[in-house]
């Protein structure tokens, strides 16, 4: 009995190092899930994600103003369809004579860390950027954001430091038939993964309803 309790309290890690992570593109219908995800970040995580202290009302305004027709958001869901990792790919205004660029921002809840979610979200964003003619992927963060700096350097980004901030740049090659096929395959796989988790969740809810019905033997 003691061992059973211990097992039940172990953290759930649906993704392990070296295992591919299904990344799903998010649409406006996920606005509530995005808000819930960001509100679960603690004070320090919010500071690292947004570069400053970020109260709940500022996060709510940020989510309310997300433009899904202009930018692209990606997410990773756990077995309970909780959004545990999220990336915002914001397309920067085009400037004549300069490369087309997009800014990458990412957040991962504590239970999803050290599982490759950040890397998967960055890779998914980079492929989508290439397929939409983005030439430079850009990250701006605090220089003491060790997780983001590690992710950027791991991806081969050029990092520049100034006045406590850090800018990282990744020059992207043009799209190719391989990147187009890769993105299509990723989308199909992420949709299938989500559908399977959704079916499992409904099945579990049905079982709990049956087991909890009044008059059922305990």
SERO-4910 file (N, C-alpha, C, O; in steps of 0.05 Angstrom, whole numbers):
BEGIN
 pado doro    nc1    nc2    nc3   cac1   cac2   cac3    cc1    cc2    cc3    oc1    oc2    oc3
  Unk    A     17    -24      0      0      0      0     17     25      0     12     44    -14
  Unk    A     39     24     16     57     47     17     70     52    -10     72     75    -19
  Unk    A     78     30    -24     90     33    -50     70     44    -70     78     60    -87
  Unk    A     46     36    -68     25     45    -87     21     75    -84     19     89   -104
  Unk    A     21     85    -59     18    114    -55     42    129    -66     39    150    -77
  Unk    A     65    118    -62     89    131    -72     89    133   -102     96    154   -113
  Unk    A     80    112   -116     79    112   -145     59    132   -155     64    146   -174
  Unk    A     36    134   -141     15    153   -149     24    182   -147     13    199   -161
  Unk    A     44    188   -130     53    215   -127     78    222   -143     88    244   -141
  Unk    A     87    203   -159    110    209   -176    101    228   -198     79    226   -208
  Unk    A    118    247   -207    111    266   -228    108    251   -254    123    232   -261
  Unk    A     87    259   -270     82    246   -295    100    259   -316    100    284   -320
  Unk    A    116    243   -331    133    253   -352    126    239   -378    137    218   -384
  Unk    A    107    250   -393     98    237   -418    119    237   -440    117    221   -459
  Unk    A    140    254   -438    160    256   -459    187    254   -446    192    267   -425
  Unk    A    204    238   -457    231    235   -446    252    244   -467    246    248   -490
  Unk    A    276    248   -457    298    257   -475    301    238   -499    301    214   -495
  Unk    A    302    249   -522    306    233   -546    280    224   -559    280    213   -581
  Unk    A    257    227   -545    231    220   -555    218    244   -568    217    265   -556
  Unk    A    208    241   -592    196    263   -606    171    273   -592    156    257   -579
  Unk    A    166    299   -593    144    311   -579    124    322   -600    131    337   -617
  Unk    A     98    313   -599     78    324   -617     71    353   -610     63    358   -588
  Unk    A     74    371   -629     69    400   -625     45    408   -642     46    404   -667
  Unk    A     25    418   -630      0    425   -643     -3    455   -648      3    470   -630
  Unk    A    -11    463   -672    -16    491   -676    -42    499   -662    -62    484   -663
  Unk    A    -42    522   -648    -64    531   -633    -80    552   -648    -68    569   -662
  Unk    A   -106    551   -647   -123    571   -659   -138    587   -637   -134    582   -614
  Unk    A   -155    605   -645   -167    623   -626   -185    608   -606   -190    619   -584
  Unk    A   -193    584   -613   -210    569   -595   -194    559   -570   -206    550   -551
  Unk    A   -168    562   -571   -152    554   -548   -144    578   -530   -126    575   -513
  Unk    A   -157    600   -534   -149    624   -519   -151    619   -488   -134    629   -473
  Unk    A   -172    605   -479   -174    600   -450   -152    582   -441   -141    586   -419
  Unk    A   -145    561   -456   -123    543   -448    -96    559   -447    -80    554   -429
  Unk    A    -93    577   -465    -68    594   -465    -68    611   -440    -47    613   -427
  Unk    A    -90    623   -433    -92    640   -409    -86    623   -384    -71    631   -367
  Unk    A    -99    600   -383    -95    582   -359    -65    575   -357    -54    574   -335
  Unk    A    -53    569   -379    -24    561   -379     -7    584   -368     10    579   -350
  Unk    A    -10    608   -379      7    630   -370      2    638   -342     20    647   -328
  Unk    A    -23    636   -332    -29    643   -305    -17    624   -285    -14    631   -261
  Unk    A    -10    600   -294      3    581   -276     33    585   -272     45    574   -255
  Unk    A     44    603   -289     72    610   -286     76    626   -260     60    644   -255
  Unk    A     97    620   -245    101    635   -220    114    662   -227    119    668   -250
  Unk    A    118    679   -207    128    706   -211    154    707   -227    158    723   -245
  Unk    A    173    689   -220    199    689   -233    197    679   -261    210    690   -279
  Unk    A    180    659   -266    176    648   -293    164    670   -311    171    672   -335
  Unk    A    145    685   -300    133    707   -316    154    728   -323    154    739   -345
  Unk    A    171    735   -304    192    755   -309    210    746   -331    218    761   -349
  Unk    A    218    720   -331    236    709   -351    221    708   -378    234    712   -399
  Unk    A    196    701   -378    181    698   -404    176    725   -417    179    728   -441
  Unk    A    167    745   -401    159    771   -412    180    793   -407    176    816   -417
  Unk    A    201    788   -392    222    807   -388    216    827   -366    233    845   -362
  Unk    A    194    824   -352    187    843   -331    167    829   -312    156    808   -319
  Unk    A    161    842   -289    141    831   -272    114    833   -286    107    854   -298
  Unk    A     99    811   -286     75    810   -303     51    800   -286     48    776   -282
  Unk    A     34    818   -276     10    810   -261    -11    796   -278     -9    797   -303
  Unk    A    -30    785   -265    -51    770   -279    -65    786   -300    -71    777   -322
  Unk    A    -71    812   -293    -87    828   -312    -71    834   -337    -83    837   -359
  Unk    A    -45    836   -335    -28    841   -359    -28    816   -377    -29    818   -401
  Unk    A    -26    793   -364    -27    768   -379    -54    765   -393    -55    757   -416
  Unk    A    -76    771   -379   -102    769   -391   -105    788   -415   -116    780   -435
  Unk    A    -94    812   -413    -94    831   -436    -78    820   -459    -86    822   -482
  Unk    A    -54    809   -453    -37    797   -474    -52    775   -489    -51    774   -514
  Unk    A    -65    757   -474    -80    735   -487   -103    745   -503   -109    736   -525
  Unk    A   -117    765   -492   -141    776   -506   -133    789   -533   -148    789   -552
  Unk    A   -108    800   -534    -99    814   -558    -84    797   -578    -75    807   -598
  Unk    A    -82    771   -572    -68    753   -591    -82    753   -618   -107    751   -619
  Unk    A    -67    757   -639    -79    757   -666    -71    732   -680    -48    729   -690
  Unk    A    -89    713   -682    -83    687   -694    -83    688   -724    -74    669   -737
  Unk    A    -92    710   -736    -90    713   -765    -62    724   -773    -54    720   -796
  Unk    A    -49    737   -754    -22    748   -760      0    730   -750     19    724   -765
  Unk    A     -2    722   -725     19    706   -712     11    676   -711    -12    669   -719
  Unk    A     29    660   -702     24    631   -700     32    622   -671     53    630   -661
  Unk    A     15    606   -659     21    595   -633     21    565   -634      5    552   -648
  Unk    A     39    553   -619     41    524   -618     39    514   -589     46    529   -571
  Unk    A     30    490   -585     27    480   -558     32    450   -556     31    435   -575
  Unk    A     39    442   -532     43    414   -525     24    408   -502     23    422   -482
  Unk    A      8    386   -505    -12    379   -485     -4    353   -471      8    335   -483
  Unk    A    -11    351   -445     -5    326   -431    -29    307   -434    -47    313   -450
  Unk    A    -29    285   -420    -50    265   -423    -78    275   -415    -98    264   -424
  Unk    A    -79    296   -398   -104    307   -390   -112    331   -407   -130    346   -400
  Unk    A    -98    335   -430   -102    358   -448    -97    384   -434   -109    405   -441
  Unk    A    -79    384   -415    -70    409   -403    -47    420   -420    -29    405   -427
  Unk    A    -48    445   -426    -27    458   -442     -2    462   -424     -2    480   -408
  Unk    A     18    446   -428     42    448   -411     65    462   -424     84    470   -410
  Unk    A     64    465   -450     85    480   -464     72    497   -486     54    487   -500
  Unk    A     82    521   -490     70    539   -510     91    557   -522    108    567   -508
  Unk    A     89    562   -548    106    580   -562     90    600   -578     69    593   -590
  Unk    A     99    625   -578     87    646   -594    107    655   -615    128    665   -609
  Unk    A     99    651   -640    116    660   -663    103    685   -674     83    685   -688
  Unk    A    115    708   -667    104    734   -674    119    745   -699    144    748   -698
  Unk    A    105    750   -720    117    760   -744    122    790   -741    104    806   -736
  Unk    A    147    798   -745    155    826   -742    147    842   -767    147    831   -789
  Unk    A    142    868   -764    136    884   -788    158    883   -809    182    884   -802
  Unk    A    150    882   -833    170    881   -855    183    908   -859    169    928   -860
  Unk    A    209    908   -861    224    933   -866    239    929   -893    254    910   -897
  Unk    A    235    948   -911    247    946   -937    278    944   -935    291    960   -921
  Unk    A    288    924   -949    317    920   -949    327    903   -927    351    897   -926
  Unk    A    310    894   -909    318    877   -887    304    850   -889    283    847   -902
  Unk    A    317    830   -877    306    803   -879    280    801   -863    276    814   -843
  Unk    A    261    785   -874    236    781   -860    242    765   -834    256    745   -835
  Unk    A    230    774   -812    237    762   -786    212    756   -769    191    768   -773
  Unk    A    216    738   -751    195    731   -732    208    727   -704    231    717   -703
  Unk    A    194    734   -683    204    731   -656    192    707   -643    168    703   -644
  Unk    A    209    692   -629    200    667   -616    200    671   -586    220    680   -574
  Unk    A    177    664   -573    175    665   -544    164    638   -535    146    627   -548
  Unk    A    173    628   -512    165    601   -503    162    600   -473    175    615   -458
  Unk    A    143    584   -464    140    579   -435    132    549   -432    117    538   -447
  Unk    A    143    537   -411    138    509   -404    132    508   -374    148    518   -358
  Unk    A    111    495   -367    104    491   -338    124    473   -325    137    456   -338
  Unk    A    128    475   -299    148    459   -285    146    429   -290    167    416   -293
  Unk    A    122    418   -292    119    390   -296    127    381   -324    129    357   -329
  Unk    A    131    399   -342    138    392   -369    167    398   -376    176    393   -398
  Unk    A    183    407   -356    210    415   -362    229    391   -363    223    369   -352
  Unk    A    252    395   -375    273    375   -378    263    350   -394    271    328   -389
  Unk    A    244    355   -412    233    334   -429    235    340   -458    224    326   -475
  Unk    A    249    362   -465    252    368   -493    229    384   -505    228    387   -530
  Unk    A    211    395   -489    188    409   -500    197    436   -513    188    443   -534
  Unk    A    215    450   -499    224    475   -510    238    472   -537    234    487   -555
  Unk    A    255    451   -539    269    445   -564    249    438   -586    251    448   -609
  Unk    A    229    422   -579    208    414   -599    193    439   -609    187    441   -633
  Unk    A    186    456   -591    171    480   -598    188    499   -615    177    511   -634
  Unk    A    213    501   -609    231    517   -626    235    505   -654    234    520   -674
  Unk    A    238    479   -655    242    466   -681    216    469   -698    218    474   -722
  Unk    A    193    466   -685    168    468   -700    165    496   -710    156    501   -733
  Unk    A    172    516   -694    170    544   -702    189    551   -725    183    566   -743
  Unk    A    213    539   -723    233    544   -744    224    533   -771    227    546   -792
  Unk    A    213    509   -771    203    497   -796    180    514   -808    179    519   -832
  Unk    A    162    522   -790    139    538   -800    149    565   -810    139    575   -830
  Unk    A    169    576   -797    180    602   -806    192    599   -834    187    616   -851
  Unk    A    207    578   -839    218    573   -865    197    571   -886    199    582   -908
  Unk    A    175    556   -880    154    552   -899    137    577   -904    121    577   -923
  Unk    A    140    597   -887    125    622   -891    144    645   -898    138    668   -893
  Unk    A    167    638   -909    187    657   -920    200    675   -900    208    697   -906
  Unk    A    201    666   -875    216    681   -855    246    673   -857    253    650   -860
  Unk    A    263    694   -857    291    690   -861    307    690   -835    329    679   -833
  Unk    A    297    704   -814    311    706   -789    292    700   -766    271    712   -764
  Unk    A    299    681   -749    284    675   -725    298    689   -702    323    686   -698
  Unk    A    284    704   -686    295    722   -667    284    717   -639    260    711   -636
  Unk    A    301    718   -619    293    714   -591    304    738   -575    328    744   -576
  Unk    A    287    751   -559    296    772   -541    289    763   -513    266    757   -508
  Unk    A    308    764   -494    302    756   -467    323    768   -448    342    781   -457
  Unk    A    318    764   -423    338    773   -403    362    755   -404    361    731   -409
  Unk    A    385    767   -400    410    752   -403    413    731   -382    429    712   -385
  Unk    A    398    733   -359    400    712   -339    379    691   -342    375    674   -324
  Unk    A    365    691   -365    347    669   -371    363    645   -382    365    642   -406
  Unk    A    373    630   -364    391    608   -372    378    587   -389    391    577   -408
  Unk    A    353    581   -384    339    561   -400    336    570   -429    341    554   -447
  Unk    A    329    596   -433    325    606   -460    352    608   -474    354    602   -498
  Unk    A    373    617   -460    399    619   -472    410    591   -480    422    588   -501
  Unk    A    405    572   -463    414    544   -470    399    534   -494    411    522   -512
  Unk    A    373    540   -496    357    531   -519    367    545   -544    369    532   -565
  Unk    A    372    571   -542    381    586   -566    408    576   -575    413    572   -599
  Unk    A    427    572   -557    454    563   -564    453    535   -575    469    528   -593
  Unk    A    436    518   -564    433    491   -573    423    490   -602    430    472   -618
  Unk    A    407    510   -609    396    512   -637    415    525   -656    409    528   -680
  Unk    A    439    534   -646    458    547   -663    454    576   -668    464    588   -687
  Unk    A    438    589   -650    433    618   -653    457    634   -645    473    626   -628
  Unk    A    460    657   -658    481    676   -651    470    694   -629    448    706   -632
  Unk    A    483    696   -606    473    710   -583    490    735   -578    514    734   -579
  Unk    A    476    757   -574    489    783   -568    477    793   -541    453    793   -537
  Unk    A    495    803   -524    487    813   -497    491    843   -495    511    854   -506
  Unk    A    472    857   -482    474    886   -478    455    895   -456    431    890   -457
  Unk    A    466    908   -435    451    920   -414    431    901   -401    408    908   -395
  Unk    A    440    877   -396    423    858   -381    404    842   -399    390    824   -389
  Unk    A    403    849   -424    385    835   -443    403    818   -462    427    822   -464
  Unk    A    390    800   -475    403    783   -495    386    780   -520    362    777   -518
  Unk    A    398    782   -543    385    777   -568    398    754   -582    423    752   -584
  Unk    A    382    736   -592    392    712   -606    380    712   -633    356    717   -637
  Unk    A    396    705   -653    387    705   -681    394    678   -694    415    666   -689
  Unk    A    375    668   -710    380    644   -726    373    650   -755    349    656   -761
  Unk    A    392    648   -772    387    653   -801    376    627   -813    388    606   -810
  Unk    A    353    629   -825    339    606   -836    343    603   -866    341    623   -880
  Unk    A    348    579   -875    349    575   -904    320    575   -916    301    572   -900
  Unk    A    317    578   -942    290    578   -953    276    551   -949    288    531   -943
  Unk    A    250    552   -953    234    527   -951    243    508   -973    254    516   -993
  Unk    A    238    483   -968    244    462   -988    221    442   -987    205    442   -969
  Unk    A    220    424  -1007    199    403  -1006    200    387   -980    179    379   -970
  Unk    A    224    383   -969    227    368   -944    214    382   -921    201    370   -904
  Unk    A    217    409   -919    206    424   -897    175    425   -899    161    424   -879
  Unk    A    165    426   -923    136    426   -927    124    400   -919    103    399   -906
  Unk    A    137    378   -927    127    351   -919    130    347   -889    112    336   -877
  Unk    A    152    357   -878    156    354   -849    135    368   -833    124    357   -814
  Unk    A    128    392   -841    107    407   -827     80    393   -829     65    392   -810
  Unk    A     73    384   -853     48    370   -857     46    345   -840     26    339   -828
  Unk    A     68    330   -839     69    306   -823     67    312   -793     53    298   -778
  Unk    A     80    334   -784     78    342   -756     50    350   -749     40    343   -727
  Unk    A     36    364   -767      9    372   -762    -10    348   -759    -26    347   -741
  Unk    A     -7    328   -777    -24    304   -776    -18    288   -751    -37    279   -738
  Unk    A      7    286   -744     14    271   -720      4    284   -695     -7    271   -677
  Unk    A      7    311   -693     -3    326   -670    -33    324   -667    -44    322   -645
  Unk    A    -47    325   -690    -76    323   -690    -85    295   -680   -103    292   -664
  Unk    A    -71    274   -689    -77    247   -681    -71    244   -651    -87    232   -636
  Unk    A    -48    254   -642    -41    253   -613    -63    266   -596    -71    255   -575
  Unk    A    -72    289   -605    -92    304   -589   -119    288   -589   -132    286   -568
  Unk    A   -126    277   -612   -151    262   -613   -150    237   -595   -170    230   -582
  Unk    A   -127    223   -595   -125    200   -577   -127    208   -548   -140    194   -532
  Unk    A   -114    229   -540   -115    239   -512   -143    248   -505   -152    243   -483
  Unk    A   -157    260   -524   -184    269   -520   -202    245   -515   -219    246   -498
  Unk    A   -199    224   -532   -215    200   -528   -209    186   -502   -228    176   -489
  Unk    A   -184    186   -494   -176    173   -469   -188    189   -445   -198    177   -426
  Unk    A   -187    215   -447   -198    231   -425   -228    227   -423   -239    224   -400
  Unk    A   -243    226   -445   -272    221   -444   -278    194   -433   -297    191   -417
  Unk    A   -262    174   -440   -266    147   -430   -262    146   -400   -277    134   -385
  Unk    A   -241    159   -390   -235    160   -362   -258    174   -347   -266    166   -325
  Unk    A   -268    196   -358   -290    211   -345   -315    193   -344   -330    194   -324
  Unk    A   -319    177   -365   -343    160   -364   -340    139   -343   -360    132   -329
  Unk    A   -316    128   -339   -311    108   -319   -315    120   -291   -328    107   -274
  Unk    A   -305    143   -286   -309    156   -260   -338    162   -255   -347    160   -232
  Unk    A   -353    169   -276   -381    174   -272   -395    148   -264   -412    148   -246
  Unk    A   -388    126   -277   -401    101   -271   -394     91   -243   -411     82   -228
  Unk    A   -369     94   -235   -360     85   -209   -371    103   -187   -373     94   -164
  Unk    A   -378    127   -194   -387    146   -173   -417    148   -172   -428    165   -157
  Unk    A   -432    132   -188   -461    135   -188   -473    127   -161   -463    108   -148
  Unk    A   -493    142   -151   -507    134   -126   -518    106   -128   -529     98   -149
  Unk    A   -514     90   -107   -525     63   -107   -505     43   -116   -510     19   -113
  Unk    A   -483     51   -127   -462     33   -136   -448     21   -112   -445     35    -92
  Unk    A   -440     -4   -114   -426    -17    -92   -399     -4    -89   -386      2   -109
  Unk    A   -390      0    -64   -365     13    -59   -344     -8    -52   -321     -2    -46
***
